[in-house]
Amino acid sequence: MADVAHPDSFPWQRTAEASSGEPCSSAVGGDAIPEELLDLAKRYKFTFGDHKSLQKEVIELKKNIRASVSKHLRMKQGYVQMQKVTKGKKQSEDLKREVRDLTDLISDMQDDLQTLDMYDTGVFGECCIL
């Protein structure tokens, strides 16, 4: 049994994984979750389950982010309405800052949704095709 090569001893697997700089699950056998997904999951306090269907879990994470985007859009709309009726300069400046911060946050969430779209469609596995 000493002649049997272990999967981690193949140099092409290590180079495909390490040299590209991109998260690549097919170089490890398809079971690993790409680091970019793990970062997004951590940011939104989402945990991946049994890894049987990564695509379903990505869809669930997208639903969570969409709900958060919707909530923040409603908050932004409320701040804009408050800004219209506010007479005080300091209060108006505070509301303007809040609107700007919410706009940035919503934009970041929408970027994350676009990233998740790539994983939802299964395109991420093509990064290791040589």
N, CA, C and O atoms as a printed pandas DataFrame, in Angstrom:
     atom_number atom_name residue_name chain_id  residue_number  x_coord  y_coord  z_coord
0              1         N          MET        A               1    0.798   -1.197    0.000
1              2        CA          MET        A               1    0.000    0.000    0.000
2              3         C          MET        A               1    0.843    1.264    0.000
3              4         O          MET        A               1    0.288    2.361   -0.065
4              5         N          ALA        A               2    2.129    1.152    0.069
5              6        CA          ALA        A               2    3.000    2.322    0.051
6              7         C          ALA        A               2    3.041    2.949   -1.337
7              8         O          ALA        A               2    3.421    4.111   -1.480
8              9         N          ASP        A               3    2.644    2.173   -2.385
9             10        CA          ASP        A               3    2.678    2.685   -3.746
10            11         C          ASP        A               3    1.496    3.602   -4.063
11            12         O          ASP        A               3    1.519    4.299   -5.077
12            13         N          VAL        A               4    0.480    3.612   -3.227
13            14        CA          VAL        A               4   -0.713    4.399   -3.490
14            15         C          VAL        A               4   -0.421    5.878   -3.231
15            16         O          VAL        A               4    0.049    6.262   -2.160
16            17         N          ALA        A               5   -0.711    6.681   -4.233
17            18        CA          ALA        A               5   -0.499    8.127   -4.090
18            19         C          ALA        A               5   -1.726    8.753   -3.444
19            20         O          ALA        A               5   -2.860    8.434   -3.798
20            21         N          HIS        A               6   -1.489    9.630   -2.513
21            22        CA          HIS        A               6   -2.580   10.342   -1.853
22            23         C          HIS        A               6   -2.938   11.570   -2.680
23            24         O          HIS        A               6   -2.063   12.157   -3.317
24            25         N          PRO        A               7   -4.192   11.965   -2.684
25            26        CA          PRO        A               7   -4.621   13.081   -3.522
26            27         C          PRO        A               7   -3.837   14.373   -3.298
27            28         O          PRO        A               7   -3.657   15.154   -4.233
28            29         N          ASP        A               8   -3.370   14.605   -2.076
29            30        CA          ASP        A               8   -2.660   15.854   -1.833
30            31         C          ASP        A               8   -1.213   15.809   -2.304
31            32         O          ASP        A               8   -0.497   16.803   -2.184
32            33         N          SER        A               9   -0.771   14.671   -2.838
33            34        CA          SER        A               9    0.613   14.583   -3.283
34            35         C          SER        A               9    0.781   14.946   -4.761
35            36         O          SER        A               9    1.907   14.992   -5.256
36            37         N          PHE        A              10   -0.309   15.201   -5.463
37            38        CA          PHE        A              10   -0.210   15.580   -6.865
38            39         C          PHE        A              10    0.133   17.063   -6.970
39            40         O          PHE        A              10   -0.605   17.900   -6.450
40            41         N          PRO        A              11    1.246   17.406   -7.637
41            42        CA          PRO        A              11    1.648   18.811   -7.702
42            43         C          PRO        A              11    0.679   19.687   -8.488
43            44         O          PRO        A              11    0.572   20.878   -8.198
44            45         N          TRP        A              12   -0.031   19.139   -9.471
45            46        CA          TRP        A              12   -0.940   19.964  -10.260
46            47         C          TRP        A              12   -2.098   20.474   -9.425
47            48         O          TRP        A              12   -2.653   21.531   -9.723
48            49         N          GLN        A              13   -2.478   19.737   -8.376
49            50        CA          GLN        A              13   -3.556   20.206   -7.515
50            51         C          GLN        A              13   -3.103   21.396   -6.682
51            52         O          GLN        A              13   -3.835   22.376   -6.539
52            53         N          ARG        A              14   -1.917   21.311   -6.142
53            54        CA          ARG        A              14   -1.427   22.413   -5.312
54            55         C          ARG        A              14   -1.191   23.655   -6.152
55            56         O          ARG        A              14   -1.509   24.760   -5.712
56            57         N          THR        A              15   -0.640   23.503   -7.352
57            58        CA          THR        A              15   -0.351   24.683   -8.165
58            59         C          THR        A              15   -1.631   25.327   -8.679
59            60         O          THR        A              15   -1.708   26.554   -8.750
60            61         N          ALA        A              16   -2.619   24.548   -9.032
61            62        CA          ALA        A              16   -3.874   25.131   -9.511
62            63         C          ALA        A              16   -4.558   25.898   -8.396
63            64         O          ALA        A              16   -5.208   26.915   -8.637
64            65         N          GLU        A              17   -4.410   25.410   -7.182
65            66        CA          GLU        A              17   -5.048   26.043   -6.049
66            67         C          GLU        A              17   -4.272   27.269   -5.592
67            68         O          GLU        A              17   -4.874   28.294   -5.271
68            69         N          ALA        A              18   -2.951   27.181   -5.556
69            70        CA          ALA        A              18   -2.135   28.243   -4.982
70            71         C          ALA        A              18   -1.759   29.319   -5.987
71            72         O          ALA        A              18   -1.641   30.486   -5.612
72            73         N          SER        A              19   -1.569   28.965   -7.251
73            74        CA          SER        A              19   -1.045   29.945   -8.190
74            75         C          SER        A              19   -2.099   30.893   -8.737
75            76         O          SER        A              19   -1.770   32.022   -9.099
76            77         N          SER        A              20   -3.329   30.480   -8.807
77            78        CA          SER        A              20   -4.336   31.330   -9.436
78            79         C          SER        A              20   -4.742   32.506   -8.561
79            80         O          SER        A              20   -5.129   33.554   -9.077
80            81         N          GLY        A              21   -4.659   32.347   -7.246
81            82        CA          GLY        A              21   -5.077   33.408   -6.357
82            83         C          GLY        A              21   -6.588   33.498   -6.220
83            84         O          GLY        A              21   -7.088   34.288   -5.419
84            85         N          GLU        A              22   -7.309   32.716   -6.976
85            86        CA          GLU        A              22   -8.761   32.709   -6.928
86            87         C          GLU        A              22   -9.212   31.522   -6.090
87            88         O          GLU        A              22   -8.546   30.487   -6.084
88            89         N          PRO        A              23  -10.312   31.649   -5.396
89            90        CA          PRO        A              23  -10.835   30.485   -4.708
90            91         C          PRO        A              23  -11.291   29.463   -5.736
91            92         O          PRO        A              23  -12.014   29.797   -6.675
92            93         N          CYS        A              24  -10.875   28.239   -5.559
93            94        CA          CYS        A              24  -11.172   27.245   -6.573
94            95         C          CYS        A              24  -11.496   25.927   -5.895
95            96         O          CYS        A              24  -10.614   25.299   -5.310
96            97         N          SER        A              25  -12.727   25.508   -5.964
97            98        CA          SER        A              25  -13.122   24.314   -5.249
98            99         C          SER        A              25  -12.794   23.041   -6.006
99           100         O          SER        A              25  -12.613   22.000   -5.374
100          101         N          SER        A              26  -12.708   23.072   -7.322
101          102        CA          SER        A              26  -12.484   21.838   -8.062
102          103         C          SER        A              26  -11.057   21.333   -7.912
103          104         O          SER        A              26  -10.806   20.155   -8.165
104          105         N          ALA        A              27  -10.118   22.172   -7.513
105          106        CA          ALA        A              27   -8.748   21.721   -7.312
106          107         C          ALA        A              27   -8.637   20.871   -6.068
107          108         O          ALA        A              27   -7.674   20.119   -5.917
108          109         N          VAL        A              28   -9.603   20.975   -5.174
109          110        CA          VAL        A              28   -9.544   20.222   -3.935
110          111         C          VAL        A              28  -10.537   19.070   -3.960
111          112         O          VAL        A              28  -10.683   18.353   -2.970
112          113         N          GLY        A              29  -11.201   18.894   -5.053
113          114        CA          GLY        A              29  -12.132   17.783   -5.157
114          115         C          GLY        A              29  -13.582   18.222   -5.175
115          116         O          GLY        A              29  -14.468   17.369   -5.223
116          117         N          GLY        A              30  -13.863   19.509   -5.140
117          118        CA          GLY        A              30  -15.233   19.976   -5.217
118          119         C          GLY        A              30  -15.936   20.096   -3.882
119          120         O          GLY        A              30  -17.039   20.640   -3.827
120          121         N          ASP        A              31  -15.340   19.608   -2.794
121          122        CA          ASP        A              31  -15.999   19.648   -1.501
122          123         C          ASP        A              31  -15.708   20.920   -0.725
123          124         O          ASP        A              31  -16.460   21.260    0.188
124          125         N          ALA        A              32  -14.653   21.623   -1.053
125          126        CA          ALA        A              32  -14.271   22.809   -0.300
126          127         C          ALA        A              32  -15.121   24.002   -0.719
127          128         O          ALA        A              32  -15.486   24.153   -1.885
128          129         N          ILE        A              33  -15.421   24.830    0.249
129          130        CA          ILE        A              33  -16.160   26.054   -0.028
130          131         C          ILE        A              33  -15.141   27.136   -0.340
131          132         O          ILE        A              33  -14.205   27.336    0.434
132          133         N          PRO        A              34  -15.300   27.838   -1.450
133          134        CA          PRO        A              34  -14.351   28.899   -1.799
134          135         C          PRO        A              34  -14.255   29.942   -0.682
135          136         O          PRO        A              34  -15.237   30.245   -0.005
136          137         N          GLU        A              35  -13.064   30.472   -0.514
137          138        CA          GLU        A              35  -12.823   31.417    0.579
138          139         C          GLU        A              35  -13.682   32.671    0.451
139          140         O          GLU        A              35  -14.115   33.242    1.451
140          141         N          GLU        A              36  -13.920   33.090   -0.776
141          142        CA          GLU        A              36  -14.755   34.273   -0.988
142          143         C          GLU        A              36  -16.162   34.048   -0.427
143          144         O          GLU        A              36  -16.754   34.957    0.155
144          145         N          LEU        A              37  -16.687   32.848   -0.603
145          146        CA          LEU        A              37  -18.000   32.521   -0.044
146          147         C          LEU        A              37  -17.960   32.494    1.472
147          148         O          LEU        A              37  -18.888   32.959    2.133
148          149         N          LEU        A              38  -16.886   31.949    2.023
149          150        CA          LEU        A              38  -16.757   31.913    3.477
150          151         C          LEU        A              38  -16.703   33.324    4.053
151          152         O          LEU        A              38  -17.283   33.592    5.106
152          153         N          ASP        A              39  -16.009   34.225    3.364
153          154        CA          ASP        A              39  -15.939   35.617    3.820
154          155         C          ASP        A              39  -17.319   36.275    3.794
155          156         O          ASP        A              39  -17.702   36.977    4.729
156          157         N          LEU        A              40  -18.054   36.037    2.714
157          158        CA          LEU        A              40  -19.401   36.604    2.620
158          159         C          LEU        A              40  -20.317   36.017    3.692
159          160         O          LEU        A              40  -21.106   36.737    4.304
160          161         N          ALA        A              41  -20.210   34.721    3.912
161          162        CA          ALA        A              41  -21.038   34.073    4.926
162          163         C          ALA        A              41  -20.726   34.634    6.310
163          164         O          ALA        A              41  -21.629   34.862    7.115
164          165         N          LYS        A              42  -19.461   34.852    6.575
165          166        CA          LYS        A              42  -19.059   35.405    7.873
166          167         C          LYS        A              42  -19.590   36.826    8.032
167          168         O          LYS        A              42  -20.058   37.200    9.107
168          169         N          ARG        A              43  -19.518   37.610    6.970
169          170        CA          ARG        A              43  -19.985   38.996    7.009
170          171         C          ARG        A              43  -21.480   39.064    7.325
171          172         O          ARG        A              43  -21.929   39.977    8.018
172          173         N          TYR        A              44  -22.247   38.098    6.816
173          174        CA          TYR        A              44  -23.693   38.110    7.015
174          175         C          TYR        A              44  -24.153   37.092    8.058
175          176         O          TYR        A              44  -25.340   36.775    8.139
176          177         N          LYS        A              45  -23.221   36.586    8.849
177          178        CA          LYS        A              45  -23.514   35.646    9.946
178          179         C          LYS        A              45  -24.303   34.435    9.446
179          180         O          LYS        A              45  -25.313   34.046   10.032
180          181         N          PHE        A              46  -23.820   33.856    8.360
181          182        CA          PHE        A              46  -24.449   32.694    7.737
182          183         C          PHE        A              46  -23.490   31.521    7.865
183          184         O          PHE        A              46  -22.286   31.684    7.663
184          185         N          THR        A              47  -24.001   30.350    8.196
185          186        CA          THR        A              47  -23.140   29.173    8.281
186          187         C          THR        A              47  -23.568   28.158    7.234
187          188         O          THR        A              47  -24.755   27.897    7.043
188          189         N          PHE        A              48  -22.576   27.594    6.565
189          190        CA          PHE        A              48  -22.838   26.562    5.577
190          191         C          PHE        A              48  -23.030   25.241    6.298
191          192         O          PHE        A              48  -22.325   24.934    7.258
192          193         N          GLY        A              49  -23.989   24.468    5.825
193          194        CA          GLY        A              49  -24.341   23.211    6.472
194          195         C          GLY        A              49  -23.477   22.051    6.043
195          196         O          GLY        A              49  -22.258   22.076    6.215
196          197         N          ASP        A              50  -24.105   21.035    5.485
197          198        CA          ASP        A              50  -23.455   19.763    5.186
198          199         C          ASP        A              50  -22.719   19.743    3.853
199          200         O          ASP        A              50  -22.169   18.700    3.499
200          201         N          HIS        A              51  -22.677   20.811    3.112
201          202        CA          HIS        A              51  -21.970   20.928    1.831
202          203         C          HIS        A              51  -22.549   20.022    0.746
203          204         O          HIS        A              51  -21.910   19.835   -0.289
204          205         N          LYS        A              52  -23.734   19.459    0.950
205          206        CA          LYS        A              52  -24.289   18.584   -0.085
206          207         C          LYS        A              52  -24.772   19.394   -1.278
207          208         O          LYS        A              52  -24.674   18.946   -2.421
208          209         N          SER        A              53  -25.281   20.555   -1.018
209          210        CA          SER        A              53  -25.729   21.397   -2.118
210          211         C          SER        A              53  -25.295   22.834   -1.848
211          212         O          SER        A              53  -26.027   23.626   -1.255
212          213         N          LEU        A              54  -24.115   23.135   -2.290
213          214        CA          LEU        A              54  -23.565   24.473   -2.103
214          215         C          LEU        A              54  -24.448   25.506   -2.792
215          216         O          LEU        A              54  -24.640   26.610   -2.282
216          217         N          GLN        A              55  -24.981   25.142   -3.947
217          218        CA          GLN        A              55  -25.819   26.066   -4.703
218          219         C          GLN        A              55  -27.075   26.452   -3.910
219          220         O          GLN        A              55  -27.482   27.614   -3.929
220          221         N          LYS        A              56  -27.688   25.493   -3.217
221          222        CA          LYS        A              56  -28.878   25.797   -2.419
222          223         C          LYS        A              56  -28.533   26.713   -1.255
223          224         O          LYS        A              56  -29.308   27.603   -0.907
224          225         N          GLU        A              57  -27.381   26.496   -0.660
225          226        CA          GLU        A              57  -26.976   27.342    0.460
226          227         C          GLU        A              57  -26.640   28.750   -0.017
227          228         O          GLU        A              57  -26.905   29.725    0.686
228          229         N          VAL        A              58  -26.060   28.858   -1.205
229          230        CA          VAL        A              58  -25.787   30.177   -1.784
230          231         C          VAL        A              58  -27.105   30.904   -2.035
231          232         O          VAL        A              58  -27.209   32.106   -1.788
232          233         N          ILE        A              59  -28.105   30.184   -2.524
233          234        CA          ILE        A              59  -29.421   30.783   -2.757
234          235         C          ILE        A              59  -30.018   31.276   -1.441
235          236         O          ILE        A              59  -30.616   32.351   -1.394
236          237         N          GLU        A              60  -29.859   30.501   -0.384
237          238        CA          GLU        A              60  -30.366   30.908    0.933
238          239         C          GLU        A              60  -29.648   32.162    1.439
239          240         O          GLU        A              60  -30.281   33.064    1.987
240          241         N          LEU        A              61  -28.334   32.212    1.254
241          242        CA          LEU        A              61  -27.566   33.393    1.643
242          243         C          LEU        A              61  -28.021   34.612    0.838
243          244         O          LEU        A              61  -28.134   35.711    1.379
244          245         N          LYS        A              62  -28.280   34.411   -0.455
245          246        CA          LYS        A              62  -28.768   35.510   -1.293
246          247         C          LYS        A              62  -30.119   36.024   -0.791
247          248         O          LYS        A              62  -30.361   37.231   -0.792
248          249         N          LYS        A              63  -30.995   35.119   -0.365
249          250        CA          LYS        A              63  -32.290   35.539    0.175
250          251         C          LYS        A              63  -32.098   36.398    1.417
251          252         O          LYS        A              63  -32.770   37.414    1.592
252          253         N          ASN        A              64  -31.169   35.978    2.284
253          254        CA          ASN        A              64  -30.899   36.745    3.499
254          255         C          ASN        A              64  -30.384   38.142    3.164
255          256         O          ASN        A              64  -30.798   39.126    3.776
256          257         N          ILE        A              65  -29.487   38.222    2.197
257          258        CA          ILE        A              65  -28.917   39.518    1.821
258          259         C          ILE        A              65  -29.986   40.393    1.172
259          260         O          ILE        A              65  -30.053   41.593    1.437
260          261         N          ARG        A              66  -30.819   39.795    0.325
261          262        CA          ARG        A              66  -31.894   40.575   -0.306
262          263         C          ARG        A              66  -32.847   41.151    0.745
263          264         O          ARG        A              66  -33.289   42.295    0.631
264          265         N          ALA        A              67  -33.157   40.354    1.762
265          266        CA          ALA        A              67  -34.028   40.845    2.834
266          267         C          ALA        A              67  -33.364   42.010    3.560
267          268         O          ALA        A              67  -34.023   42.989    3.910
268          269         N          SER        A              68  -32.075   41.901    3.779
269          270        CA          SER        A              68  -31.338   42.975    4.436
270          271         C          SER        A              68  -31.288   44.228    3.561
271          272         O          SER        A              68  -31.429   45.343    4.064
272          273         N          VAL        A              69  -31.089   44.049    2.264
273          274        CA          VAL        A              69  -31.085   45.185    1.334
274          275         C          VAL        A              69  -32.446   45.875    1.370
275          276         O          VAL        A              69  -32.521   47.103    1.416
276          277         N          SER        A              70  -33.503   45.097    1.350
277          278        CA          SER        A              70  -34.849   45.660    1.381
278          279         C          SER        A              70  -35.077   46.466    2.659
279          280         O          SER        A              70  -35.640   47.560    2.624
280          281         N          LYS        A              71  -34.635   45.914    3.779
281          282        CA          LYS        A              71  -34.776   46.606    5.064
282          283         C          LYS        A              71  -34.008   47.928    5.054
283          284         O          LYS        A              71  -34.523   48.955    5.497
284          285         N          HIS        A              72  -32.782   47.896    4.550
285          286        CA          HIS        A              72  -31.964   49.106    4.524
286          287         C          HIS        A              72  -32.502   50.138    3.525
287          288         O          HIS        A              72  -32.368   51.341    3.747
288          289         N          LEU        A              73  -33.103   49.679    2.442
289          290        CA          LEU        A              73  -33.727   50.611    1.499
290          291         C          LEU        A              73  -34.907   51.340    2.145
291          292         O          LEU        A              73  -35.100   52.536    1.930
292          293         N          ARG        A              74  -35.695   50.607    2.939
293          294        CA          ARG        A              74  -36.811   51.248    3.645
294          295         C          ARG        A              74  -36.298   52.255    4.669
295          296         O          ARG        A              74  -36.866   53.336    4.826
296          297         N          MET        A              75  -35.217   51.891    5.366
297          298        CA          MET        A              75  -34.623   52.824    6.325
298          299         C          MET        A              75  -34.130   54.081    5.617
299          300         O          MET        A              75  -34.340   55.198    6.091
300          301         N          LYS        A              76  -33.474   53.885    4.482
301          302        CA          LYS        A              76  -32.964   55.026    3.718
302          303         C          LYS        A              76  -34.116   55.926    3.273
303          304         O          LYS        A              76  -34.022   57.151    3.350
304          305         N          GLN        A              77  -35.183   55.318    2.814
305          306        CA          GLN        A              77  -36.347   56.086    2.381
306          307         C          GLN        A              77  -36.914   56.896    3.550
307          308         O          GLN        A              77  -37.308   58.049    3.372
308          309         N          GLY        A              78  -36.956   56.303    4.731
309          310        CA          GLY        A              78  -37.426   57.017    5.917
310          311         C          GLY        A              78  -36.525   58.187    6.271
311          312         O          GLY        A              78  -37.009   59.265    6.618
312          313         N          TYR        A              79  -35.210   57.978    6.182
313          314        CA          TYR        A              79  -34.271   59.069    6.468
314          315         C          TYR        A              79  -34.429   60.202    5.460
315          316         O          TYR        A              79  -34.361   61.374    5.830
316          317         N          VAL        A              80  -34.637   59.864    4.197
317          318        CA          VAL        A              80  -34.821   60.896    3.172
318          319         C          VAL        A              80  -36.093   61.694    3.460
319          320         O          VAL        A              80  -36.101   62.917    3.321
320          321         N          GLN        A              81  -37.163   61.012    3.860
321          322        CA          GLN        A              81  -38.407   61.711    4.200
322          323         C          GLN        A              81  -38.210   62.617    5.412
323          324         O          GLN        A              81  -38.711   63.741    5.443
324          325         N          MET        A              82  -37.477   62.121    6.411
325          326        CA          MET        A              82  -37.191   62.941    7.591
326          327         C          MET        A              82  -36.343   64.150    7.215
327          328         O          MET        A              82  -36.520   65.240    7.757
328          329         N          GLN        A              83  -35.433   63.944    6.292
329          330        CA          GLN        A              83  -34.543   65.015    5.854
330          331         C          GLN        A              83  -35.343   66.154    5.210
331          332         O          GLN        A              83  -34.994   67.325    5.353
332          333         N          LYS        A              84  -36.406   65.802    4.507
333          334        CA          LYS        A              84  -37.230   66.813    3.833
334          335         C          LYS        A              84  -37.953   67.725    4.826
335          336         O          LYS        A              84  -38.151   68.908    4.548
336          337         N          VAL        A              85  -38.345   67.186    5.972
337          338        CA          VAL        A              85  -39.120   67.974    6.930
338          339         C          VAL        A              85  -38.271   68.545    8.064
339          340         O          VAL        A              85  -38.777   69.307    8.888
340          341         N          THR        A              86  -37.001   68.189    8.115
341          342        CA          THR        A              86  -36.132   68.658    9.190
342          343         C          THR        A              86  -35.696   70.092    8.927
343          344         O          THR        A              86  -35.309   70.452    7.816
344          345         N          LYS        A              87  -35.770   70.896    9.977
345          346        CA          LYS        A              87  -35.404   72.304    9.851
346          347         C          LYS        A              87  -34.015   72.583   10.429
347          348         O          LYS        A              87  -33.329   73.494    9.964
348          349         N          GLY        A              88  -33.595   71.826   11.421
349          350        CA          GLY        A              88  -32.312   72.077   12.067
350          351         C          GLY        A              88  -31.140   71.652   11.199
351          352         O          GLY        A              88  -31.179   70.610   10.544
352          353         N          LYS        A              89  -30.090   72.479   11.203
353          354        CA          LYS        A              89  -28.930   72.197   10.352
354          355         C          LYS        A              89  -28.185   70.947   10.823
355          356         O          LYS        A              89  -27.814   70.102   10.008
356          357         N          LYS        A              90  -27.965   70.825   12.145
357          358        CA          LYS        A              90  -27.231   69.670   12.666
358          359         C          LYS        A              90  -27.994   68.380   12.399
359          360         O          LYS        A              90  -27.421   67.375   11.979
360          361         N          GLN        A              91  -29.285   68.428   12.650
361          362        CA          GLN        A              91  -30.110   67.244   12.407
362          363         C          GLN        A              91  -30.107   66.875   10.923
363          364         O          GLN        A              91  -30.059   65.697   10.569
364          365         N          SER        A              92  -30.160   67.878   10.074
365          366        CA          SER        A              92  -30.138   67.648    8.630
366          367         C          SER        A              92  -28.812   67.031    8.191
367          368         O          SER        A              92  -28.789   66.127    7.355
368          369         N          GLU        A              93  -27.712   67.521    8.754
369          370        CA          GLU        A              93  -26.392   66.965    8.434
370          371         C          GLU        A              93  -26.275   65.516    8.907
371          372         O          GLU        A              93  -25.719   64.672    8.205
372          373         N          ASP        A              94  -26.801   65.234   10.100
373          374        CA          ASP        A              94  -26.775   63.858   10.615
374          375         C          ASP        A              94  -27.569   62.924    9.705
375          376         O          ASP        A              94  -27.133   61.810    9.412
376          377         N          LEU        A              95  -28.724   63.382    9.267
377          378        CA          LEU        A              95  -29.543   62.564    8.369
378          379         C          LEU        A              95  -28.856   62.363    7.024
379          380         O          LEU        A              95  -28.919   61.280    6.442
380          381         N          LYS        A              96  -28.204   63.410    6.536
381          382        CA          LYS        A              96  -27.486   63.308    5.266
382          383         C          LYS        A              96  -26.369   62.269    5.371
383          384         O          LYS        A              96  -26.150   61.489    4.444
384          385         N          ARG        A              97  -25.664   62.262    6.508
385          386        CA          ARG        A              97  -24.590   61.288    6.732
386          387         C          ARG        A              97  -25.163   59.872    6.801
387          388         O          ARG        A              97  -24.590   58.935    6.244
388          389         N          GLU        A              98  -26.294   59.723    7.486
389          390        CA          GLU        A              98  -26.932   58.408    7.589
390          391         C          GLU        A              98  -27.363   57.893    6.215
391          392         O          GLU        A              98  -27.190   56.716    5.901
392          393         N          VAL        A              99  -27.919   58.777    5.410
393          394        CA          VAL        A              99  -28.346   58.388    4.059
394          395         C          VAL        A              99  -27.139   57.953    3.240
395          396         O          VAL        A              99  -27.196   56.951    2.528
396          397         N          ARG        A             100  -26.053   58.699    3.338
397          398        CA          ARG        A             100  -24.835   58.356    2.596
398          399         C          ARG        A             100  -24.281   57.000    3.053
399          400         O          ARG        A             100  -23.893   56.172    2.228
400          401         N          ASP        A             101  -24.250   56.781    4.376
401          402        CA          ASP        A             101  -23.755   55.502    4.895
402          403         C          ASP        A             101  -24.638   54.338    4.447
403          404         O          ASP        A             101  -24.133   53.281    4.067
404          405         N          LEU        A             102  -25.944   54.534    4.494
405          406        CA          LEU        A             102  -26.858   53.483    4.042
406          407         C          LEU        A             102  -26.702   53.212    2.552
407          408         O          LEU        A             102  -26.773   52.063    2.116
408          409         N          THR        A             103  -26.492   54.261    1.777
409          410        CA          THR        A             103  -26.290   54.090    0.336
410          411         C          THR        A             103  -25.047   53.248    0.070
411          412         O          THR        A             103  -25.067   52.356   -0.778
412          413         N          ASP        A             104  -23.966   53.531    0.795
413          414        CA          ASP        A             104  -22.738   52.746    0.641
414          415         C          ASP        A             104  -22.956   51.293    1.051
415          416         O          ASP        A             104  -22.493   50.375    0.374
416          417         N          LEU        A             105  -23.659   51.091    2.155
417          418        CA          LEU        A             105  -23.927   49.739    2.638
418          419         C          LEU        A             105  -24.780   48.954    1.639
419          420         O          LEU        A             105  -24.507   47.785    1.365
420          421         N          ILE        A             106  -25.799   49.595    1.104
421          422        CA          ILE        A             106  -26.668   48.945    0.117
422          423         C          ILE        A             106  -25.876   48.592   -1.137
423          424         O          ILE        A             106  -26.061   47.519   -1.711
424          425         N          SER        A             107  -25.005   49.484   -1.556
425          426        CA          SER        A             107  -24.168   49.228   -2.732
426          427         C          SER        A             107  -23.254   48.024   -2.497
427          428         O          SER        A             107  -23.088   47.186   -3.383
428          429         N          ASP        A             108  -22.666   47.943   -1.308
429          430        CA          ASP        A             108  -21.813   46.796   -0.978
430          431         C          ASP        A             108  -22.609   45.496   -0.990
431          432         O          ASP        A             108  -22.133   44.474   -1.485
432          433         N          MET        A             109  -23.818   45.537   -0.446
433          434        CA          MET        A             109  -24.652   44.333   -0.433
434          435         C          MET        A             109  -25.021   43.909   -1.849
435          436         O          MET        A             109  -25.050   42.716   -2.153
436          437         N          GLN        A             110  -25.302   44.873   -2.712
437          438        CA          GLN        A             110  -25.636   44.539   -4.095
438          439         C          GLN        A             110  -24.425   43.952   -4.823
439          440         O          GLN        A             110  -24.577   43.062   -5.660
440          441         N          ASP        A             111  -23.235   44.443   -4.510
441          442        CA          ASP        A             111  -22.018   43.845   -5.073
442          443         C          ASP        A             111  -21.859   42.404   -4.597
443          444         O          ASP        A             111  -21.480   41.523   -5.370
444          445         N          ASP        A             112  -22.152   42.172   -3.316
445          446        CA          ASP        A             112  -22.066   40.814   -2.778
446          447         C          ASP        A             112  -23.080   39.898   -3.455
447          448         O          ASP        A             112  -22.790   38.728   -3.704
448          449         N          LEU        A             113  -24.256   40.419   -3.752
449          450        CA          LEU        A             113  -25.258   39.619   -4.464
450          451         C          LEU        A             113  -24.773   39.241   -5.858
451          452         O          LEU        A             113  -25.014   38.126   -6.319
452          453         N          GLN        A             114  -24.093   40.160   -6.527
453          454        CA          GLN        A             114  -23.546   39.842   -7.848
454          455         C          GLN        A             114  -22.478   38.762   -7.741
455          456         O          GLN        A             114  -22.402   37.875   -8.591
456          457         N          THR        A             115  -21.662   38.832   -6.711
457          458        CA          THR        A             115  -20.650   37.797   -6.492
458          459         C          THR        A             115  -21.321   36.453   -6.253
459          460         O          THR        A             115  -20.887   35.434   -6.790
460          461         N          LEU        A             116  -22.370   36.448   -5.453
461          462        CA          LEU        A             116  -23.078   35.200   -5.177
462          463         C          LEU        A             116  -23.778   34.663   -6.418
463          464         O          LEU        A             116  -23.953   33.452   -6.547
464          465         N          ASP        A             117  -24.178   35.537   -7.328
465          466        CA          ASP        A             117  -24.775   35.075   -8.586
466          467         C          ASP        A             117  -23.808   34.172   -9.341
467          468         O          ASP        A             117  -24.220   33.196   -9.969
468          469         N          MET        A             118  -22.532   34.500   -9.275
469          470        CA          MET        A             118  -21.525   33.681   -9.947
470          471         C          MET        A             118  -21.494   32.272   -9.345
471          472         O          MET        A             118  -21.383   31.285  -10.073
472          473         N          TYR        A             119  -21.590   32.184   -8.028
473          474        CA          TYR        A             119  -21.567   30.877   -7.375
474          475         C          TYR        A             119  -22.896   30.156   -7.524
475          476         O          TYR        A             119  -22.937   28.926   -7.528
476          477         N          ASP        A             120  -23.966   30.896   -7.645
477          478        CA          ASP        A             120  -25.289   30.308   -7.806
478          479         C          ASP        A             120  -25.418   29.612   -9.153
479          480         O          ASP        A             120  -26.078   28.578   -9.259
480          481         N          THR        A             121  -24.792   30.171  -10.180
481          482        CA          THR        A             121  -24.892   29.586  -11.512
482          483         C          THR        A             121  -23.865   28.496  -11.755
483          484         O          THR        A             121  -23.933   27.809  -12.775
484          485         N          GLY        A             122  -22.923   28.319  -10.853
485          486        CA          GLY        A             122  -21.926   27.268  -11.001
486          487         C          GLY        A             122  -20.718   27.659  -11.814
487          488         O          GLY        A             122  -19.917   26.789  -12.157
488          489         N          VAL        A             123  -20.546   28.921  -12.140
489          490        CA          VAL        A             123  -19.427   29.382  -12.958
490          491         C          VAL        A             123  -18.106   29.257  -12.212
491          492         O          VAL        A             123  -17.054   29.145  -12.841
492          493         N          PHE        A             124  -18.142   29.275  -10.875
493          494        CA          PHE        A             124  -16.906   29.284  -10.104
494          495         C          PHE        A             124  -16.063   28.042  -10.325
495          496         O          PHE        A             124  -14.851   28.112  -10.119
496          497         N          GLY        A             125  -16.614   26.923  -10.726
497          498        CA          GLY        A             125  -15.854   25.703  -10.947
498          499         C          GLY        A             125  -14.985   25.759  -12.187
499          500         O          GLY        A             125  -14.084   24.935  -12.346
500          501         N          GLU        A             126  -15.238   26.721  -13.074
501          502        CA          GLU        A             126  -14.494   26.820  -14.323
502          503         C          GLU        A             126  -13.154   27.516  -14.164
503          504         O          GLU        A             126  -12.393   27.584  -15.130
504          505         N          CYS        A             127  -12.835   28.033  -12.989
505          506        CA          CYS        A             127  -11.588   28.777  -12.820
506          507         C          CYS        A             127  -10.374   27.856  -12.873
507          508         O          CYS        A             127   -9.258   28.341  -13.062
508          509         N          CYS        A             128  -10.545   26.578  -12.716
509          510        CA          CYS        A             128   -9.402   25.673  -12.668
510          511         C          CYS        A             128   -9.236   24.848  -13.934
511          512         O          CYS        A             128   -8.340   24.006  -13.995
512          513         N          ILE        A             129  -10.054   25.056  -14.926
513          514        CA          ILE        A             129   -9.919   24.312  -16.177
514          515         C          ILE        A             129   -8.684   24.822  -16.893
515          516         O          ILE        A             129   -8.546   26.019  -17.147
516          517         N          LEU        A             130   -7.793   23.905  -17.215
517          518        CA          LEU        A             130   -6.525   24.296  -17.847
518          519         C          LEU        A             130   -6.564   24.101  -19.336
519          520         O          LEU        A             130   -5.581   24.380  -20.021
